[in-house]
Amino acid sequence: MIFFTTFILTLILSYVARAVPACGDAASPEELYEPYELTFDSPPIIVFNATWDIKYDNPNGNTHNVTCSNLDPPYPHFHNIPQFPYIGAAFDVRWGPGGCLKCWKLTNLKTRRSIYLFAIDATPNGFKLGKRVFEAFTGGTVEVKVEATLDSGPPSVCGFR
């Protein structure tokens, strides 16, 4: 019981010691800390990694072999897709209604270059572009990965209505 009482007394005394200004304090605790407000006028910036895969450079690539295989009848090969070679994989692509055929605007954080990418395939995280598109996106360099922000683009920019 004595340990419990000592523990409670210690907690109370430490609370009081922090609350009472020490001798010679020029400012009260309220004056030391300025209150601030969080404003959410703009959405937070979310950064994704973009990398490349030569799979998306092949104009004869078969659309039957990507997540959005429903492209197969009208667009049997990658070069048949409007805006080829600006195709690739995105983190949120899933087969089925609403999960495919998304147009993304990627902006390179380092160079501030932007591209529109038509996502036809899935990748676990971030984005995968063709090597040629990746070089254009990075300004001519082939890095392992690049940090990019994204916005959804209208399908018309990616060649669809």
matplotlib code that plots the C-alpha trace (Angstrom):
import matplotlib.pyplot as plt

x = [0.0, 2.9, 4.2, 0.9, 0.5, 4.1, 3.4, 0.2, 1.9, 4.8, 2.4, 0.5, 3.7, 5.2, 1.9, 2.0, 5.7, 5.1, 2.1, 3.6, 6.1, 9.5, 11.0, 12.0, 9.9, 9.2, 6.3, 3.4, 3.0, 0.1, 2.5, 5.2, 3.0, 1.2, -2.0, -2.3, -5.1, -4.9, -6.5, -7.3, -7.8, -5.9, -5.6, -2.4, 0.3, 0.8, 4.1, 4.4, 7.4, 7.6, 9.9, 10.1, 9.7, 10.5, 7.3, 5.4, 7.8, 6.9, 4.4, 3.3, 2.6, -0.6, -3.3, -4.6, -1.7, -2.4, -4.8, -7.2, -7.5, -11.0, -9.0, -8.2, -11.1, -10.8, -7.0, -5.3, -1.7, -0.2, 0.4, -3.4, -4.1, -4.5, -1.6, 0.9, 3.7, 2.2, 0.8, 1.9, 0.9, -0.6, -1.2, -4.9, -5.7, -8.0, -9.8, -13.5, -15.8, -14.1, -10.8, -9.4, -8.8, -7.6, -5.8, -3.2, -1.2, 2.2, 4.5, 8.1, 9.0, 12.6, 12.2, 8.5, 7.8, 4.4, 3.0, -0.3, -0.3, -3.0, -2.9, -3.7, -1.9, -1.4, 1.7, 1.8, 2.7, 3.4, 3.6, 5.5, 6.2, 7.9, 11.6, 11.2, 8.4, 10.4, 13.4, 11.1, 9.6, 13.0, 14.5, 16.7, 18.0, 17.2, 17.1, 15.9, 12.9, 11.5, 9.2, 6.0, 2.8, -0.4, -3.7, -6.4, -6.6, -9.7, -10.0, -10.0, -6.3, -5.4, -7.3, -10.7, -14.1]
y = [0.0, 2.4, 1.9, 2.8, 5.9, 7.0, 6.5, 8.5, 11.3, 11.4, 11.7, 14.6, 16.4, 16.1, 17.5, 20.4, 21.1, 21.4, 23.6, 26.1, 28.6, 28.6, 31.6, 34.2, 32.8, 35.7, 34.1, 31.9, 28.5, 30.0, 32.6, 30.1, 28.0, 29.7, 27.9, 27.1, 25.9, 23.1, 24.0, 21.6, 23.9, 21.6, 17.9, 16.4, 15.6, 11.9, 10.7, 7.5, 5.8, 5.4, 3.0, 1.4, -1.9, -2.6, -4.7, -1.5, -0.4, -3.4, -2.1, -5.7, -6.5, -8.4, -6.7, -10.2, -10.5, -7.4, -6.9, -4.9, -7.8, -6.5, -4.2, -7.2, -7.1, -3.4, -3.0, -6.4, -4.9, -2.1, 0.0, -0.1, 1.8, 5.5, 7.4, 4.5, 4.5, 6.4, 3.2, 1.3, -0.2, 1.5, 0.6, 0.8, -1.2, -4.2, -6.2, -5.4, -2.4, 0.7, -1.0, -0.5, 2.1, 5.0, 8.0, 9.5, 12.7, 12.0, 14.9, 14.3, 15.9, 16.6, 17.9, 19.1, 17.3, 15.9, 13.1, 11.5, 7.7, 5.3, 2.5, -1.0, -3.2, -3.6, -3.2, -3.7, 0.0, 3.1, 3.1, 1.4, 3.1, 2.0, 2.8, 5.4, 7.2, 7.0, 8.7, 11.5, 11.7, 12.1, 14.4, 11.8, 9.8, 6.2, 6.1, 3.1, 5.0, 8.5, 10.1, 11.5, 13.1, 12.2, 13.6, 11.8, 12.9, 13.0, 10.0, 12.2, 13.2, 9.5, 9.1, 7.9, 9.5]
z = [0.0, 0.7, -2.8, -4.3, -2.2, -3.0, -6.7, -6.7, -4.6, -7.1, -10.1, -8.4, -7.4, -10.9, -12.4, -10.0, -10.7, -14.4, -13.9, -11.6, -13.2, -11.7, -10.1, -12.7, -15.5, -17.8, -19.6, -18.6, -20.3, -22.4, -23.8, -24.6, -26.9, -29.8, -30.7, -34.4, -36.5, -39.0, -42.3, -45.0, -47.9, -50.3, -50.3, -48.9, -51.4, -51.7, -53.3, -55.3, -56.8, -60.6, -62.2, -65.7, -67.4, -71.1, -71.4, -72.1, -74.9, -77.1, -79.7, -80.4, -76.7, -76.3, -74.3, -73.4, -71.1, -68.9, -66.0, -68.3, -70.7, -71.6, -74.0, -76.2, -78.7, -79.8, -79.0, -79.5, -79.2, -77.3, -80.5, -81.1, -77.8, -78.2, -76.8, -77.0, -75.7, -72.7, -71.2, -68.1, -64.7, -61.7, -58.1, -58.2, -61.4, -60.9, -63.5, -63.8, -63.9, -62.5, -61.9, -65.4, -68.0, -65.7, -66.9, -64.5, -64.6, -63.0, -62.0, -61.3, -58.0, -59.1, -62.6, -62.4, -65.8, -66.1, -68.3, -68.8, -68.4, -69.4, -66.8, -68.4, -65.9, -62.1, -60.0, -56.2, -55.5, -57.5, -61.3, -64.0, -67.3, -70.5, -70.6, -73.4, -71.5, -68.3, -69.9, -71.2, -67.7, -66.0, -68.6, -70.3, -67.4, -66.5, -62.8, -60.7, -59.5, -59.3, -56.8, -58.4, -57.4, -59.2, -60.3, -62.1, -65.7, -67.9, -70.2, -73.2, -72.5, -72.7, -76.0, -74.8, -74.5]

ax = plt.figure().add_subplot(projection="3d")
ax.plot(x, y, z, "-o")
ax.set_aspect("equal")
plt.show()
